[in-house]
Structure formats: structure tokens, C-alpha cells
Amino acid sequence: MKILVFGDVVSRIGRQALKKVLPELKAAHDIDLTIANAENLAHGKGITRETLTELIDAGVDFFTSGNHVFDKKEAHEIFSDSRLSDKIIRPANYPVSIPGEGAKLLTVGTKNVLVLNFLGRVFSRVLTSDPFRSFDELLALHAHKKPSVILVDFHGDATSERVAFGWHADGRATAVWGTHTHVPTRDERILPGGTAYITDVGMTGFRNGVLGVEKAEIIRNFMTQLPVKHEIPDFGEAIVNAIVIETAAEGKAASIQHIQRIVTIE
């Protein structure tokens, strides 16, 4: 099986960039499953029905998310609507009372694929439970379903926490990728136990700014410490960051490849 994963897709320019490269990447790599992190889809913060549907129609099969997923009120309705909630998960280590699920078992061809999503705790303003123990608990909970492939999006600030989680999951997850910091770390590798790993896939969004945001206001914020509004252009040069994971026997990974494209959105 070959899995295509996009990191944080940021705003309209990110959505358009993904749509522009997706057909080529699917054809070139013979992709079976496409996953994207959706937490920045709607103008940089949150999700809407329109933005999710746009990428589903474009060919994205499934979505993970992160700390901004509930920034739009519409998210609560999305996670309560089976037509869309079957396509997206929120971090599993949120309180259990929060709408949505943090794990989903997908059927891809003849294989059961378990997709998990966790939010890191280091530097996070969101109070969540321990993602390491949450991972262990979810593996035990789904063990009877015997998933062939186990995929994890770890959405966090600290590289140390994500690297540590990769080692914690090594040999038990097929792949662990990091999202949230928007900059590709380019440390992709197969860990000794057979888990494909990268600390951050990198974003898909506006290239000539600061993490997908117009640079002038961000520079002003650093220089003055005064609050600024994040502006994200709809057009211009965009960067696409993704990974392709190829699975092997017994839930292990055969390879992980980082992909980067520069496209112009007009």
C-alpha cells in the first residue's frame, strides 16, 4: 500500500496548491490512500463544511487535525454529522466529552487501516491527556480488529516530544508523522522497529511569508510585541510539502519519501 500525506494545509492558497499537485502525485506514486491535516483549512484556523468538501471532491480520502480544529463553531456540527465525521478525526487525547473521535478504522482495498491523531502537550495551551499512554490504550482497544496498517499524526510544538513519541511507537505503528510547526524537518527515516517517521511533514500554503502568513505583520509583532491580525493571501507562490509511505508485510514500513513542490496560484 502507498499512502500520501500532506501536513497542515493553510487557507485557500494551500487548498488550491494541494488540488493543483494532487492528480500528478497520485498518478506518479500509485497512491492508495490520501490523508491531509485539516486544522488550518478555513483561512488558517479551523474547518468548515465548504473547505472539507472542497478537498474531498479533489480526492483527499481522510483528514487529521490539531489544536485549531475547533476554532470555527461549525466544527461541532461537522463532528456530529456522519457524512463528514467519517472523514475526519480530532486529537484522541482531548477530553472524552469533546465531539468527534481520535481514531478511525478505514478499509482500503482488502486492508484495515487504523488512523490515530494526538496533540502534543509541550508548550501547548490545550490541556490534554498524555498522548503516549493514549496511544497505548487505543492500540489495545483496537487490537481485536487486527489493523494491517497503523498511521499516526502527532500534532505538536516540541520536536523533542515528537521524536520521543516516534521511538515510543516504533515497531507498533506503521508510520508516525509530525504536523503543526509548518516547517519540514527532513529527518524522514525508517526506525529500527519498522516505523516510518518524520518530525514535521511541513505545510502546504503561502511560501513567501512566515509559516503561511504575510510577513510584514509578523515581523512587526516580533519588533513591537503588539498583537497583529494574521493575513493570508489567496494568490501567489505556494509551497506543497508531503510524504509518501510505502508499507511492507506485518504492518511495517518499506519506505518514506518527502516531496516538495512550488506552484503559483493565480
N, C-alpha and C positions, 0 to 999 in steps of 0.2 A: 504494500500500500504506500502511496505517496501523498503527503499532506502538505498543503501550502498554508502558511501562517503569516498574517500581517499584524504588526504591532499596532499601537494607537493610531487610529485613523482620525485626523483632525479636521473638522469642519468641511465646508463644501469643497474647497480646493483638494482636500485629502480624498474625499469621496470620488471626485472626478478623476483624480490621478489613479486611484485604485481601479476604477472602471476602465480606464484607458489601457492599463497594462495587464489586466486580469485574463482576457482571452489569450494573449500571447504566452503568458506564464503557464496557464493550464495546458495549452497545447504542447509547449516545449518540454514540460516535465511530466506529462501524462498524469495529471493530478486526480486523485480520488475524493479528496475532502479539502474544502477551503474554510479556514477559520480567520476571523478578524476581531480585534479588540474594539468595542463599540463605545467606550465611555466618553470619547471626545467627539462623537459624530455630529451633534447638533451645536454648531458654532462653538466648538471647543469644549463644551461642558454638557454632558448628559446625552440622552437618547430621545427620539420621538418616533412615532409610528412611521412618519414620512421618511425619515433618514434610514431607519432599519429596512423598510420595504424597498427603498431605492437600491440598497446593496444586495438584498435578497434577489431582487429581479435581475441584478447584474451578475449573479452567480455565486455569491457568498453563501455557504451552507449553514454556518453556525457562528455565534458571537460569544466571546467572553467580555468581561468588563472590569471595573475597578471602583475607586473611591468617588468618582464623579457620576456614576451611573444613575443616581437618584437626584441629580441636580435639577432635573425637569420633573414637575409634578406628574407628567404623563407617564413616567416610568412605572409608577404604581399600577396604573391601568394596564400597561404592556405586560407586566409580570402576572397579571390576573387574567389575561386573555390567552387561551390555549393556542390560538393561531400564531401568536408571536412568541409566547413564553417558551414554546417548544424549540425556539431558535436561539435562545439567549440564556446565559446564566449570570448570576451576580456572585461576588466572593462568598465562598462557602462558610467562612468564619465570621460573617455578620451574625447578629443575634437571630435566633430561630424565628422570631416573630416578624422579621422583615419579609416582604413579599418576594417571591421567586425562589429558585433553587441554586445551589452552588455546585451541583454535579448533574450531569445528564448522560445517559447511556444512548448512544446513537447506533443505528445499523447502517453500515457502509458495505455494500455488496453482501458478502456472507459473514462479515466480521462485526462483533460488538465492540464499539469504541467508547470508552469512558472518558469524558472531558471534565476536568476539575478546574476551579478558579479560586485563588486565595489572595488576600490582601496582606501585605507586609505590615508589621507593627512599628518598626524602627522609623522615627520621625513622622509617623502618621498621626493625624488629628482624629481619625476614626478609631473608636475603641472597639477592637475585635478580639476574638479568642485566638489562642495560639495556632498559627497555620500549620506547624509541624505536627502537632497532635491531631488537628482536624484532618490532615491528610491521612494519618494512620487510621483514624476512625472511619473515614469514608472508604478506604480500601477494604477494611474489614466488613463494612456494611454491604459493599457490592461484590464481595468475593464469590458469593454463590452464583452470581450471574456470569462469572468467568469471562471478563472482558479480554479480548485478544490484544487490544491496544489501550494504553492509559496515557492521556495527554494532560499537561498541567500548565496553565498560565498563572505565573506568580507576579502579581502587580504590586510593586514596592519601590520605595525610595532608595534604600541602602543596598549597595552592591554586595556587601558582606552577608546580609541576610539572604539574598537570593542565591549567592554561591553556596552558602551553608545548606539551604534548602535543596539545592541540586544534589549535593552529596547525601543528604538525608533520604532523598527519593531514588538515588542511584540503584539500579537493579530491580526496582519495583515499578517505576514509571517508564514508559517508552520514550517520552520526551518531556523536558521542563524548559519553558522559555520565560524570560522576564519581560515585563512591559512597565510603562509609567514614566520613565525618565527621558524617553523620546530620542535618545542618542544611542546608535548601535554600538555595542561593546566589542564586537568582532572577536569574542573568545569562544566561538562555537567549537564544540568538540563532542566526541563520544566518551562518556565517563567509563571507568573500568568495568562497571557492572552492566553496561549496555544501554545507558540512558543518554539520549541526545540532549545537549544542554547549551544554552546561551544566556548570558546575564540580562541583556536587553536587545530585543529584535530591532528597535528603532521605530520612529514614527513614519506615517505617510501623511504629508502635509506641506505647508508653505516652507520653502527651503531657505529663503534669504531673510530670516528673522531669528527670533530666539525661541527655540522649541516649538516652532509653528506659529508664533505670534509676531506681529510687526515690531521691529527692533527699537524704534525711537522711544516709545513709551516705557519699554522695559529698561532701557539704558537710563532714562530719566528717573525711574523708580529706584534704581541702584544708586544714583548720584544724589537724590534728594530725600529718599526714604518716604516719600509721599505716595499715597495709593494712586494707581492708574487703572484705566479701563483697558482690557485686553482687546486689541483689534486684530482680526484675522482677515486677510484679503481673500476674495473669491477667485482671483485670477493671478497668473504669474508662474514662476518656476516652482515646481513641486518635486519633492523627493519621495520615493517609494522604497521602503525597507520591508523585507520579508525573509522568511526561511522556508526551505523545502526539506522535509524529513522523510526519509525512506525507511520503512520498517523491515525487520527481519523476522526470523522464527522466534517463537516463545516470548512475544511481547518486547523484544529488544529492538534497538535502532541500528540500521545498517549505515546510515549517513545523515549528515546535516549540512546544508549549504546555505550561506547567506546570499541574498540577492538585493541589489540596489539599482534603481533606475531614476533618471532625471527626466521629467516630462514638463511640457509647457501647457498650462491651462488657459485658454483664451475665452 
